[in-house]
Amino acid sequence: MTLARYQHESIPVLTTARDRINAREMSLCTFGSGGTCCRVCNMGPCQIIDGVETMIGVCGATSDTVAARNFARIVGAGVALQVEEARDMVRVFMATAKGETPYTLADENKLRELARLLEIDPVGSDLNTLALETGRVLFAAFGNQDETLALMKIAPENRRRIWKDLGVTPRGFDREVVELMHRTHMGVDQEFINIVRQTSRCALTDGWGVSRVINWLTDILFPTLPVPTGTPEGLQQDMINILIYSQSPLAMETLKEAAKDPEIINLCQRSSATGINLVNGSIGDQETDLLTGCVDVMVVSGSCIMQSISKIIHPLHTRLVTSTHSMKMTGAEHLELTGPAARSNAIAILKMAVAAFRGREKVLNPDEESKAGQRSQPQLGINCLDPAQLASRISKGDIRGIALIMGCDNYHQQQDSHAAIAEILLRNDILIISNGCAANSLAKSEEMQGNRVWEMAGSKLQAACQEMNLTPILPMGTCINSSQLLQIADLLIQQGMGNDLADLPLTAVAPAWISEKIVTAGQCLVASGIDVFFSALPVTGSRKLADYLQHGCRTEYGACWQIDKEPDQMAQKIIARIDSKRQELNQTNSFVVPTATTSA
């Protein structure tokens, strides 16, 4: 979206991420984008050229070592983010058991299921006592040193054997991040495959560990989630709009609960607003959503927050609030929504929003543009799937395979890449699950709304989804939910489809990634046996590392990274990989593969 579309005489000229990209006169740095710029010591930075002896690091580090270290640190940062999100969830979970939050332990069955997995006997314990013991065991997992994480038992036995043979079985949540940072310090681990193996170990801690903990505790505390948030059209001119940027459900749920307070209800009724509208945001829309003039308060926590938004809100009526202990921003007020003051802080934010709405000036966008800026949609959980039906439909070929579309909105990439890939996959009877900003991107795409999705889907996929009461694109929450694909894989294996995740016709794709945590999810999926398709990966400066990630990993894990810039080519490669998996399953008599053709 261009800046001119939002310009208004009452505010100075402001720029968005797209404007800043267009204004740059320099191309992307070859060394940075290739992963061969090293700055881990004070003799550099060193720019490394693969195969040129005079262009190695001052310490002698080669392109293979430097690129592997940089790749590892990207993954480690993504895991660290998820670890902190999980830590906050465990704290809130235990505080709820103590009666210190407005929440309840709503799903008893889920709690007892988690307790059994952690080898806690749930028999005879009241829910609060059981939750406290479960929380203590989960907290211990953060600092576990040498024993295999108990949560790893949920992975299929064959996959656990592969991890053990490669020495990548995760231990403590914090342990793997610390060891990765230790190994990538100047002069420590210098063999690129060994560095990548620790990278895999760290990434597996996320997908099979902390991300799963977040999902489990969310199900226990908020069993009605995921649900539609806000209105179908997103931002509304006649409502008090609170835009929430958080991958954790805590901010949304705390504000939703506080909105029931009689004082807030009374304040809202006394204003001219028709209600309070809580809307989830995505990274590509942060600046443009604010420039609609419809946002009264923007609440941010966690990751993917552009620093530019504090400058954009300065001339507007909008208030900016940081809501977690781990982040503050210049120009923002700080009111935490995860600690003991969460309830009172949520009420303060809602009062702030009512006051801001009263001072709202002219909306800068026409009504129809405001509605198009941000769309909400129902978010589904793994429980919406019937494993037996799903396995049957995949076996018959009605569902050719499943693809997870994940990631972000990157202004450097083609802006309709999510929809472009989804269209080709749908026409070829591939069921799509999506999460995070990719899900929001699909929701905003005109081609992916309402009946158009059904018209786009292949006839077999249409029939299968109608019978299973599913839509051809299943939005499954925030970007922490890439572990949902691992759960689907496990359900299919339990139904007798293959013996390992690498046997299944499943893939993941991130055509426009920005955040480090998406690379973390990618490495976890590859190490779990699921191919991942990306538009770029900063490893191309090392031919050996790039070859290992794109080919060598298949020998070890049964899956690898696949890199391609063009969405249509990426989609065709996904189809080919899914068909290859189906053929392999057919040869092992796991199911009979029907004749399939590829549609453009």
Secondary structure, 3 states (H helix, E strand, C coil): CCHHHHCCCCCCCCCCHHHHHHHCCCCCCHHHHHCCEECCCCCCCEECCCCCHHHCCCCCCCHHHHHHHHHHHHHHHHHHHHHHHHHHHHHHHHHHHCCCCCCCCCCHHHHHHHHHHCCCCCCCCCHHHHHHHHHHHHHHHHCCCCCCCHHHHHCCHHHHHHHHHHCCCCCCHHHHHHHHHHHCCCCCCCCHHHHHHHHHHHHHHHHHHHHHHHHHHHHHHCCCCCCCCCCCCCCCCCCEEEEEECCCCHHHHHHHHHCCCHHHHHHHHHCCCCCEEEEECCHHHHHHHHCCCCCCEEEECCCCCCCCHHHHHCCCCCEEEECCCCCCCCCCEECCCCCCCHHHHHHHHHHHHHHHHHCCCCCCCCHHHHHHHCCCCCCCCHHHCCHHHHHHHHHHCCCCEEEEECCCCCCCCCCCHHHHHHHHHHHCCEEEEECHHHHHHHHHCHHHCCHHHHHHCCHHHHHHHHHHCCCCEEECCCHHHHHHHHHHHHHHHHCCCCCCHHHCCEEEEECCCCCHHHHHHHHHHHHHCCEEEECCCCCCCCHHHHHHHHHHHHHHHCCCEEECCCHHHHHHHHHHHHHHHHHHHHHCCCCCCCCCCCCC
